[in-house]
Amino acid sequence: MNLEELRKEIDEIDGQFVELFLKRMEIVKGVANYKIENNLPVLHKDREQKVIDKAVSRTPEEMKEYVKEFFEDTMKVSRHMQEDLINAKK
């Protein structure tokens, strides 16, 4: 494969990432609303760690560090959105 073909494949995967990210963030909105209604904090460290650990456990050894970082960043973005939604309701 040449560079252009590889980039085309990455672009296709990025499109799938966006679709999945948007679906995930819609669910995060529901989580934020639940937390608002039940007066729960945004951060649930044990839950986040379980999600990260589960993802890392399904990953080949040489990719574990990167998957961990990817999910940590995803959790950070999710928390940020929840905080924004909660603050907007105050």
Secondary structure, 3 states (H helix, E strand, C coil): CCHHHHHHHHHHHHHHHHHHHHHHHHHHHHHHHHHHHCCCCCCCHHHHHHHHHHHHHCCCHHHHHHHHHHHHHHHHHHHHHHHHHHHHHC
